[in-house]
Amino acid sequence: MAREFKMPDVGEGLTEAEILKWYVQPGDTVTDGQVVCEVETAKAAVELPIPFDGVVRELLFPEGTTVDVGQVIISVDVAGEEPAAPAPAAEPAPAAA
């Protein structure tokens, strides 16, 4: 199952931040607490750690984009939360007559 990471409130009263740099790309494995991007607010540049483990599915905004607090910025596939695809049935081929 994919989990979404939203732009957090990184400062008192700030409503948006600009994504300066992504430190991960789709397909990368991330761990709880790993910094995934750097954002800049009106007050400072801040590194954002992700609060769960998984594999990056999609970065929803390119670098240089200003994003409102609460908007989803990254989608991550989380192990154990997505139903496994059924294994293909291994049936013997019928004998030729």
Jmol script that loads the backbone (N, CA, C; Angstrom):
load data "model"
ATOM      1  N   MET A   1       0.852  -1.176   0.000  1.00  0.00           N
ATOM      2  CA  MET A   1       0.000   0.000   0.000  1.00  0.00           C
ATOM      3  C   MET A   1       0.893   1.233   0.000  1.00  0.00           C
ATOM      4  N   ALA A   2       0.474   2.225  -0.716  1.00  0.00           N
ATOM      5  CA  ALA A   2       1.250   3.465  -0.754  1.00  0.00           C
ATOM      6  C   ALA A   2       0.846   4.362   0.408  1.00  0.00           C
ATOM      7  N   ARG A   3       1.839   4.956   1.035  1.00  0.00           N
ATOM      8  CA  ARG A   3       1.590   5.973   2.058  1.00  0.00           C
ATOM      9  C   ARG A   3       2.027   7.302   1.487  1.00  0.00           C
ATOM     10  N   GLU A   4       1.365   8.330   1.949  1.00  0.00           N
ATOM     11  CA  GLU A   4       1.673   9.669   1.465  1.00  0.00           C
ATOM     12  C   GLU A   4       2.337  10.475   2.567  1.00  0.00           C
ATOM     13  N   PHE A   5       3.328  11.260   2.185  1.00  0.00           N
ATOM     14  CA  PHE A   5       4.004  12.160   3.116  1.00  0.00           C
ATOM     15  C   PHE A   5       3.647  13.575   2.701  1.00  0.00           C
ATOM     16  N   LYS A   6       3.039  14.301   3.627  1.00  0.00           N
ATOM     17  CA  LYS A   6       2.575  15.658   3.340  1.00  0.00           C
ATOM     18  C   LYS A   6       3.586  16.690   3.819  1.00  0.00           C
ATOM     19  N   MET A   7       3.570  17.835   3.156  1.00  0.00           N
ATOM     20  CA  MET A   7       4.420  18.950   3.583  1.00  0.00           C
ATOM     21  C   MET A   7       4.015  19.313   5.010  1.00  0.00           C
ATOM     22  N   PRO A   8       4.938  19.144   5.952  1.00  0.00           N
ATOM     23  CA  PRO A   8       4.605  19.473   7.340  1.00  0.00           C
ATOM     24  C   PRO A   8       4.666  20.980   7.590  1.00  0.00           C
ATOM     25  N   ASP A   9       4.111  21.386   8.702  1.00  0.00           N
ATOM     26  CA  ASP A   9       4.218  22.779   9.139  1.00  0.00           C
ATOM     27  C   ASP A   9       5.619  22.912   9.718  1.00  0.00           C
ATOM     28  N   VAL A  10       6.520  23.545   8.983  1.00  0.00           N
ATOM     29  CA  VAL A  10       7.923  23.608   9.399  1.00  0.00           C
ATOM     30  C   VAL A  10       8.281  24.871  10.164  1.00  0.00           C
ATOM     31  N   GLY A  11       7.295  25.700  10.422  1.00  0.00           N
ATOM     32  CA  GLY A  11       7.571  26.911  11.188  1.00  0.00           C
ATOM     33  C   GLY A  11       6.285  27.565  11.638  1.00  0.00           C
ATOM     34  N   GLU A  12       6.371  28.341  12.668  1.00  0.00           N
ATOM     35  CA  GLU A  12       5.191  28.981  13.232  1.00  0.00           C
ATOM     36  C   GLU A  12       4.502  29.892  12.227  1.00  0.00           C
ATOM     37  N   GLY A  13       3.273  29.554  11.894  1.00  0.00           N
ATOM     38  CA  GLY A  13       2.474  30.399  11.029  1.00  0.00           C
ATOM     39  C   GLY A  13       2.818  30.343   9.553  1.00  0.00           C
ATOM     40  N   LEU A  14       3.801  29.540   9.161  1.00  0.00           N
ATOM     41  CA  LEU A  14       4.166  29.455   7.749  1.00  0.00           C
ATOM     42  C   LEU A  14       3.197  28.519   7.042  1.00  0.00           C
ATOM     43  N   THR A  15       2.771  28.896   5.864  1.00  0.00           N
ATOM     44  CA  THR A  15       1.755  28.120   5.157  1.00  0.00           C
ATOM     45  C   THR A  15       2.275  27.416   3.914  1.00  0.00           C
ATOM     46  N   GLU A  16       3.554  27.652   3.557  1.00  0.00           N
ATOM     47  CA  GLU A  16       4.113  27.041   2.358  1.00  0.00           C
ATOM     48  C   GLU A  16       5.630  26.953   2.465  1.00  0.00           C
ATOM     49  N   ALA A  17       6.196  26.115   1.599  1.00  0.00           N
ATOM     50  CA  ALA A  17       7.652  25.988   1.517  1.00  0.00           C
ATOM     51  C   ALA A  17       8.013  25.589   0.091  1.00  0.00           C
ATOM     52  N   GLU A  18       9.208  25.979  -0.337  1.00  0.00           N
ATOM     53  CA  GLU A  18       9.703  25.625  -1.669  1.00  0.00           C
ATOM     54  C   GLU A  18      10.599  24.403  -1.559  1.00  0.00           C
ATOM     55  N   ILE A  19      10.377  23.423  -2.433  1.00  0.00           N
ATOM     56  CA  ILE A  19      11.241  22.244  -2.464  1.00  0.00           C
ATOM     57  C   ILE A  19      12.541  22.647  -3.149  1.00  0.00           C
ATOM     58  N   LEU A  20      13.632  22.655  -2.374  1.00  0.00           N
ATOM     59  CA  LEU A  20      14.937  23.029  -2.923  1.00  0.00           C
ATOM     60  C   LEU A  20      15.635  21.853  -3.579  1.00  0.00           C
ATOM     61  N   LYS A  21      15.623  20.687  -2.896  1.00  0.00           N
ATOM     62  CA  LYS A  21      16.375  19.532  -3.387  1.00  0.00           C
ATOM     63  C   LYS A  21      15.741  18.249  -2.897  1.00  0.00           C
ATOM     64  N   TRP A  22      15.582  17.304  -3.814  1.00  0.00           N
ATOM     65  CA  TRP A  22      15.178  15.947  -3.442  1.00  0.00           C
ATOM     66  C   TRP A  22      16.446  15.132  -3.204  1.00  0.00           C
ATOM     67  N   TYR A  23      16.487  14.371  -2.124  1.00  0.00           N
ATOM     68  CA  TYR A  23      17.616  13.486  -1.836  1.00  0.00           C
ATOM     69  C   TYR A  23      17.308  12.045  -2.210  1.00  0.00           C
ATOM     70  N   VAL A  24      16.092  11.783  -2.681  1.00  0.00           N
ATOM     71  CA  VAL A  24      15.682  10.440  -3.092  1.00  0.00           C
ATOM     72  C   VAL A  24      15.013  10.531  -4.457  1.00  0.00           C
ATOM     73  N   GLN A  25      14.902   9.388  -5.110  1.00  0.00           N
ATOM     74  CA  GLN A  25      14.246   9.285  -6.416  1.00  0.00           C
ATOM     75  C   GLN A  25      13.315   8.074  -6.386  1.00  0.00           C
ATOM     76  N   PRO A  26      12.344   8.000  -7.306  1.00  0.00           N
ATOM     77  CA  PRO A  26      11.486   6.816  -7.360  1.00  0.00           C
ATOM     78  C   PRO A  26      12.323   5.540  -7.454  1.00  0.00           C
ATOM     79  N   GLY A  27      11.929   4.547  -6.661  1.00  0.00           N
ATOM     80  CA  GLY A  27      12.654   3.278  -6.605  1.00  0.00           C
ATOM     81  C   GLY A  27      13.631   3.193  -5.451  1.00  0.00           C
ATOM     82  N   ASP A  28      13.985   4.329  -4.845  1.00  0.00           N
ATOM     83  CA  ASP A  28      14.904   4.331  -3.700  1.00  0.00           C
ATOM     84  C   ASP A  28      14.201   3.810  -2.452  1.00  0.00           C
ATOM     85  N   THR A  29      14.934   3.070  -1.629  1.00  0.00           N
ATOM     86  CA  THR A  29      14.431   2.627  -0.334  1.00  0.00           C
ATOM     87  C   THR A  29      14.695   3.725   0.685  1.00  0.00           C
ATOM     88  N   VAL A  30      13.678   4.021   1.513  1.00  0.00           N
ATOM     89  CA  VAL A  30      13.822   5.024   2.567  1.00  0.00           C
ATOM     90  C   VAL A  30      13.524   4.378   3.914  1.00  0.00           C
ATOM     91  N   THR A  31      14.135   4.933   4.964  1.00  0.00           N
ATOM     92  CA  THR A  31      13.911   4.423   6.313  1.00  0.00           C
ATOM     93  C   THR A  31      13.404   5.545   7.208  1.00  0.00           C
ATOM     94  N   ASP A  32      12.692   5.154   8.241  1.00  0.00           N
ATOM     95  CA  ASP A  32      12.131   6.097   9.205  1.00  0.00           C
ATOM     96  C   ASP A  32      13.217   7.053   9.693  1.00  0.00           C
ATOM     97  N   GLY A  33      12.984   8.345   9.533  1.00  0.00           N
ATOM     98  CA  GLY A  33      13.939   9.353   9.976  1.00  0.00           C
ATOM     99  C   GLY A  33      14.912   9.815   8.908  1.00  0.00           C
ATOM    100  N   GLN A  34      14.917   9.149   7.749  1.00  0.00           N
ATOM    101  CA  GLN A  34      15.824   9.540   6.663  1.00  0.00           C
ATOM    102  C   GLN A  34      15.362  10.856   6.041  1.00  0.00           C
ATOM    103  N   VAL A  35      16.299  11.754   5.793  1.00  0.00           N
ATOM    104  CA  VAL A  35      15.981  13.023   5.140  1.00  0.00           C
ATOM    105  C   VAL A  35      15.710  12.747   3.661  1.00  0.00           C
ATOM    106  N   VAL A  36      14.525  13.168   3.181  1.00  0.00           N
ATOM    107  CA  VAL A  36      14.162  12.923   1.790  1.00  0.00           C
ATOM    108  C   VAL A  36      14.240  14.173   0.921  1.00  0.00           C
ATOM    109  N   CYS A  37      14.149  15.352   1.553  1.00  0.00           N
ATOM    110  CA  CYS A  37      14.258  16.581   0.767  1.00  0.00           C
ATOM    111  C   CYS A  37      14.623  17.755   1.660  1.00  0.00           C
ATOM    112  N   GLU A  38      15.023  18.831   0.996  1.00  0.00           N
ATOM    113  CA  GLU A  38      15.295  20.090   1.687  1.00  0.00           C
ATOM    114  C   GLU A  38      14.304  21.108   1.151  1.00  0.00           C
ATOM    115  N   VAL A  39      13.674  21.836   2.070  1.00  0.00           N
ATOM    116  CA  VAL A  39      12.713  22.866   1.676  1.00  0.00           C
ATOM    117  C   VAL A  39      13.133  24.195   2.270  1.00  0.00           C
ATOM    118  N   GLU A  40      12.657  25.263   1.647  1.00  0.00           N
ATOM    119  CA  GLU A  40      12.964  26.600   2.152  1.00  0.00           C
ATOM    120  C   GLU A  40      11.661  27.325   2.447  1.00  0.00           C
ATOM    121  N   THR A  41      11.602  27.887   3.648  1.00  0.00           N
ATOM    122  CA  THR A  41      10.462  28.705   4.045  1.00  0.00           C
ATOM    123  C   THR A  41      10.900  30.165   4.001  1.00  0.00           C
ATOM    124  N   ALA A  42      10.025  31.042   4.420  1.00  0.00           N
ATOM    125  CA  ALA A  42      10.376  32.465   4.482  1.00  0.00           C
ATOM    126  C   ALA A  42      11.464  32.715   5.513  1.00  0.00           C
ATOM    127  N   LYS A  43      11.676  31.740   6.417  1.00  0.00           N
ATOM    128  CA  LYS A  43      12.622  31.944   7.513  1.00  0.00           C
ATOM    129  C   LYS A  43      13.920  31.143   7.402  1.00  0.00           C
ATOM    130  N   ALA A  44      13.861  29.946   6.831  1.00  0.00           N
ATOM    131  CA  ALA A  44      15.058  29.095   6.835  1.00  0.00           C
ATOM    132  C   ALA A  44      14.917  27.925   5.864  1.00  0.00           C
ATOM    133  N   ALA A  45      16.056  27.289   5.571  1.00  0.00           N
ATOM    134  CA  ALA A  45      16.053  26.029   4.832  1.00  0.00           C
ATOM    135  C   ALA A  45      15.997  24.902   5.860  1.00  0.00           C
ATOM    136  N   VAL A  46      15.166  23.895   5.577  1.00  0.00           N
ATOM    137  CA  VAL A  46      14.927  22.814   6.532  1.00  0.00           C
ATOM    138  C   VAL A  46      14.970  21.483   5.792  1.00  0.00           C
ATOM    139  N   GLU A  47      15.624  20.472   6.392  1.00  0.00           N
ATOM    140  CA  GLU A  47      15.615  19.124   5.836  1.00  0.00           C
ATOM    141  C   GLU A  47      14.431  18.370   6.429  1.00  0.00           C
ATOM    142  N   LEU A  48      13.703  17.637   5.576  1.00  0.00           N
ATOM    143  CA  LEU A  48      12.520  16.909   6.031  1.00  0.00           C
ATOM    144  C   LEU A  48      12.796  15.411   6.098  1.00  0.00           C
ATOM    145  N   PRO A  49      12.702  14.811   7.290  1.00  0.00           N
ATOM    146  CA  PRO A  49      12.825  13.362   7.420  1.00  0.00           C
ATOM    147  C   PRO A  49      11.462  12.697   7.217  1.00  0.00           C
ATOM    148  N   ILE A  50      11.474  11.520   6.628  1.00  0.00           N
ATOM    149  CA  ILE A  50      10.225  10.788   6.414  1.00  0.00           C
ATOM    150  C   ILE A  50       9.946   9.930   7.651  1.00  0.00           C
ATOM    151  N   PRO A  51       8.684   9.804   8.065  1.00  0.00           N
ATOM    152  CA  PRO A  51       8.379   9.099   9.314  1.00  0.00           C
ATOM    153  C   PRO A  51       8.045   7.615   9.167  1.00  0.00           C
ATOM    154  N   PHE A  52       8.464   6.973   8.077  1.00  0.00           N
ATOM    155  CA  PHE A  52       8.194   5.546   7.913  1.00  0.00           C
ATOM    156  C   PHE A  52       9.161   4.953   6.896  1.00  0.00           C
ATOM    157  N   ASP A  53       9.219   3.612   6.851  1.00  0.00           N
ATOM    158  CA  ASP A  53      10.075   2.883   5.913  1.00  0.00           C
ATOM    159  C   ASP A  53       9.290   2.567   4.640  1.00  0.00           C
ATOM    160  N   GLY A  54       9.994   2.424   3.528  1.00  0.00           N
ATOM    161  CA  GLY A  54       9.338   2.008   2.296  1.00  0.00           C
ATOM    162  C   GLY A  54      10.201   2.263   1.076  1.00  0.00           C
ATOM    163  N   VAL A  55       9.570   2.185  -0.088  1.00  0.00           N
ATOM    164  CA  VAL A  55      10.235   2.425  -1.368  1.00  0.00           C
ATOM    165  C   VAL A  55       9.513   3.584  -2.050  1.00  0.00           C
ATOM    166  N   VAL A  56      10.279   4.579  -2.467  1.00  0.00           N
ATOM    167  CA  VAL A  56       9.696   5.768  -3.091  1.00  0.00           C
ATOM    168  C   VAL A  56       8.960   5.368  -4.368  1.00  0.00           C
ATOM    169  N   ARG A  57       7.685   5.718  -4.432  1.00  0.00           N
ATOM    170  CA  ARG A  57       6.879   5.462  -5.619  1.00  0.00           C
ATOM    171  C   ARG A  57       6.915   6.670  -6.552  1.00  0.00           C
ATOM    172  N   GLU A  58       6.695   7.862  -5.972  1.00  0.00           N
ATOM    173  CA  GLU A  58       6.595   9.056  -6.816  1.00  0.00           C
ATOM    174  C   GLU A  58       6.923  10.317  -6.024  1.00  0.00           C
ATOM    175  N   LEU A  59       7.649  11.227  -6.664  1.00  0.00           N
ATOM    176  CA  LEU A  59       7.857  12.579  -6.141  1.00  0.00           C
ATOM    177  C   LEU A  59       6.802  13.434  -6.832  1.00  0.00           C
ATOM    178  N   LEU A  60       5.913  14.056  -6.061  1.00  0.00           N
ATOM    179  CA  LEU A  60       4.773  14.738  -6.658  1.00  0.00           C
ATOM    180  C   LEU A  60       5.051  16.159  -7.126  1.00  0.00           C
ATOM    181  N   PHE A  61       6.180  16.733  -6.729  1.00  0.00           N
ATOM    182  CA  PHE A  61       6.531  18.090  -7.156  1.00  0.00           C
ATOM    183  C   PHE A  61       8.010  18.138  -7.517  1.00  0.00           C
ATOM    184  N   PRO A  62       8.365  18.852  -8.586  1.00  0.00           N
ATOM    185  CA  PRO A  62       9.783  19.008  -8.922  1.00  0.00           C
ATOM    186  C   PRO A  62      10.455  20.037  -8.019  1.00  0.00           C
ATOM    187  N   GLU A  63      11.774  19.990  -7.999  1.00  0.00           N
ATOM    188  CA  GLU A  63      12.537  20.999  -7.263  1.00  0.00           C
ATOM    189  C   GLU A  63      12.162  22.378  -7.790  1.00  0.00           C
ATOM    190  N   GLY A  64      12.112  23.351  -6.882  1.00  0.00           N
ATOM    191  CA  GLY A  64      11.773  24.712  -7.270  1.00  0.00           C
ATOM    192  C   GLY A  64      10.298  25.040  -7.140  1.00  0.00           C
ATOM    193  N   THR A  65       9.485  24.046  -6.792  1.00  0.00           N
ATOM    194  CA  THR A  65       8.047  24.256  -6.652  1.00  0.00           C
ATOM    195  C   THR A  65       7.707  24.677  -5.229  1.00  0.00           C
ATOM    196  N   THR A  66       6.833  25.669  -5.093  1.00  0.00           N
ATOM    197  CA  THR A  66       6.336  26.076  -3.781  1.00  0.00           C
ATOM    198  C   THR A  66       5.078  25.267  -3.485  1.00  0.00           C
ATOM    199  N   VAL A  67       5.069  24.631  -2.309  1.00  0.00           N
ATOM    200  CA  VAL A  67       4.001  23.706  -1.934  1.00  0.00           C
ATOM    201  C   VAL A  67       3.352  24.181  -0.635  1.00  0.00           C
ATOM    202  N   ASP A  68       2.028  24.121  -0.586  1.00  0.00           N
ATOM    203  CA  ASP A  68       1.308  24.483   0.631  1.00  0.00           C
ATOM    204  C   ASP A  68       1.463  23.402   1.693  1.00  0.00           C
ATOM    205  N   VAL A  69       1.498  23.822   2.954  1.00  0.00           N
ATOM    206  CA  VAL A  69       1.506  22.881   4.073  1.00  0.00           C
ATOM    207  C   VAL A  69       0.274  21.986   3.946  1.00  0.00           C
ATOM    208  N   GLY A  70       0.473  20.679   4.130  1.00  0.00           N
ATOM    209  CA  GLY A  70      -0.630  19.726   4.048  1.00  0.00           C
ATOM    210  C   GLY A  70      -0.770  19.053   2.701  1.00  0.00           C
ATOM    211  N   GLN A  71      -0.081  19.558   1.664  1.00  0.00           N
ATOM    212  CA  GLN A  71      -0.127  18.903   0.356  1.00  0.00           C
ATOM    213  C   GLN A  71       0.794  17.693   0.363  1.00  0.00           C
ATOM    214  N   VAL A  72       0.370  16.623  -0.305  1.00  0.00           N
ATOM    215  CA  VAL A  72       1.197  15.426  -0.430  1.00  0.00           C
ATOM    216  C   VAL A  72       2.368  15.754  -1.346  1.00  0.00           C
ATOM    217  N   ILE A  73       3.602  15.436  -0.877  1.00  0.00           N
ATOM    218  CA  ILE A  73       4.777  15.729  -1.697  1.00  0.00           C
ATOM    219  C   ILE A  73       5.485  14.472  -2.202  1.00  0.00           C
ATOM    220  N   ILE A  74       5.244  13.329  -1.524  1.00  0.00           N
ATOM    221  CA  ILE A  74       5.917  12.094  -1.920  1.00  0.00           C
ATOM    222  C   ILE A  74       5.022  10.902  -1.592  1.00  0.00           C
ATOM    223  N   SER A  75       5.021   9.916  -2.478  1.00  0.00           N
ATOM    224  CA  SER A  75       4.260   8.686  -2.284  1.00  0.00           C
ATOM    225  C   SER A  75       5.265   7.545  -2.118  1.00  0.00           C
ATOM    226  N   VAL A  76       5.038   6.714  -1.092  1.00  0.00           N
ATOM    227  CA  VAL A  76       5.979   5.648  -0.746  1.00  0.00           C
ATOM    228  C   VAL A  76       5.228   4.331  -0.599  1.00  0.00           C
ATOM    229  N   ASP A  77       5.720   3.274  -1.247  1.00  0.00           N
ATOM    230  CA  ASP A  77       5.167   1.936  -1.044  1.00  0.00           C
ATOM    231  C   ASP A  77       5.740   1.388   0.251  1.00  0.00           C
ATOM    232  N   VAL A  78       4.842   0.968   1.145  1.00  0.00           N
ATOM    233  CA  VAL A  78       5.255   0.493   2.459  1.00  0.00           C
ATOM    234  C   VAL A  78       5.113  -1.022   2.507  1.00  0.00           C
ATOM    235  N   ALA A  79       6.189  -1.715   2.864  1.00  0.00           N
ATOM    236  CA  ALA A  79       6.186  -3.175   2.941  1.00  0.00           C
ATOM    237  C   ALA A  79       5.186  -3.639   3.985  1.00  0.00           C
ATOM    238  N   GLY A  80       4.491  -4.728   3.673  1.00  0.00           N
ATOM    239  CA  GLY A  80       3.571  -5.308   4.628  1.00  0.00           C
ATOM    240  C   GLY A  80       2.201  -4.663   4.635  1.00  0.00           C
ATOM    241  N   GLU A  81       2.044  -3.543   3.962  1.00  0.00           N
ATOM    242  CA  GLU A  81       0.741  -2.890   3.936  1.00  0.00           C
ATOM    243  C   GLU A  81       0.041  -3.080   2.599  1.00  0.00           C
ATOM    244  N   GLU A  82       0.739  -3.663   1.632  1.00  0.00           N
ATOM    245  CA  GLU A  82       0.129  -3.895   0.327  1.00  0.00           C
ATOM    246  C   GLU A  82      -0.096  -5.387   0.177  1.00  0.00           C
ATOM    247  N   PRO A  83      -1.304  -5.777  -0.210  1.00  0.00           N
ATOM    248  CA  PRO A  83      -1.543  -7.204  -0.382  1.00  0.00           C
ATOM    249  C   PRO A  83      -0.608  -7.765  -1.452  1.00  0.00           C
ATOM    250  N   ALA A  84      -0.044  -8.905  -1.165  1.00  0.00           N
ATOM    251  CA  ALA A  84       0.870  -9.527  -2.118  1.00  0.00           C
ATOM    252  C   ALA A  84       0.085 -10.019  -3.326  1.00  0.00           C
ATOM    253  N   ALA A  85       0.687  -9.931  -4.487  1.00  0.00           N
ATOM    254  CA  ALA A  85       0.047 -10.445  -5.699  1.00  0.00           C
ATOM    255  C   ALA A  85       0.024 -11.963  -5.601  1.00  0.00           C
ATOM    256  N   PRO A  86      -1.069 -12.589  -6.028  1.00  0.00           N
ATOM    257  CA  PRO A  86      -1.123 -14.051  -5.940  1.00  0.00           C
ATOM    258  C   PRO A  86      -0.064 -14.683  -6.833  1.00  0.00           C
ATOM    259  N   ALA A  87       0.539 -15.746  -6.335  1.00  0.00           N
ATOM    260  CA  ALA A  87       1.552 -16.457  -7.115  1.00  0.00           C
ATOM    261  C   ALA A  87       0.856 -17.190  -8.253  1.00  0.00           C
ATOM    262  N   PRO A  88       1.486 -17.249  -9.418  1.00  0.00           N
ATOM    263  CA  PRO A  88       0.853 -17.975 -10.525  1.00  0.00           C
ATOM    264  C   PRO A  88       0.730 -19.453 -10.182  1.00  0.00           C
ATOM    265  N   ALA A  89      -0.392 -20.028 -10.541  1.00  0.00           N
ATOM    266  CA  ALA A  89      -0.623 -21.448 -10.254  1.00  0.00           C
ATOM    267  C   ALA A  89       0.309 -22.284 -11.122  1.00  0.00           C
ATOM    268  N   ALA A  90       0.954 -23.246 -10.501  1.00  0.00           N
ATOM    269  CA  ALA A  90       1.866 -24.124 -11.230  1.00  0.00           C
ATOM    270  C   ALA A  90       1.124 -25.414 -11.540  1.00  0.00           C
ATOM    271  N   GLU A  91       0.429 -25.431 -12.659  1.00  0.00           N
ATOM    272  CA  GLU A  91      -0.325 -26.623 -13.051  1.00  0.00           C
ATOM    273  C   GLU A  91       0.433 -27.323 -14.171  1.00  0.00           C
ATOM    274  N   PRO A  92       0.460 -28.640 -14.112  1.00  0.00           N
ATOM    275  CA  PRO A  92       1.140 -29.358 -15.199  1.00  0.00           C
ATOM    276  C   PRO A  92       0.355 -29.196 -16.503  1.00  0.00           C
ATOM    277  N   ALA A  93       1.078 -29.122 -17.601  1.00  0.00           N
ATOM    278  CA  ALA A  93       0.429 -29.008 -18.911  1.00  0.00           C
ATOM    279  C   ALA A  93      -0.242 -30.336 -19.238  1.00  0.00           C
ATOM    280  N   PRO A  94      -1.430 -30.289 -19.850  1.00  0.00           N
ATOM    281  CA  PRO A  94      -2.092 -31.558 -20.198  1.00  0.00           C
ATOM    282  C   PRO A  94      -1.254 -32.333 -21.224  1.00  0.00           C
ATOM    283  N   ALA A  95      -1.280 -33.642 -21.089  1.00  0.00           N
ATOM    284  CA  ALA A  95      -0.508 -34.495 -21.998  1.00  0.00           C
ATOM    285  C   ALA A  95      -1.145 -34.465 -23.381  1.00  0.00           C
ATOM    286  N   ALA A  96      -0.310 -34.448 -24.421  1.00  0.00           N
ATOM    287  CA  ALA A  96      -0.823 -34.442 -25.795  1.00  0.00           C
ATOM    288  C   ALA A  96      -1.367 -35.818 -26.121  1.00  0.00           C
ATOM    289  N   ALA A  97      -2.523 -35.862 -26.763  1.00  0.00           N
ATOM    290  CA  ALA A  97      -3.136 -37.153 -27.057  1.00  0.00           C
ATOM    291  C   ALA A  97      -2.767 -37.644 -28.418  1.00  0.00           C
TER     292      ALA A  97
END
end "model"
wireframe off; spacefill off
backbone 0.3
color backbone group
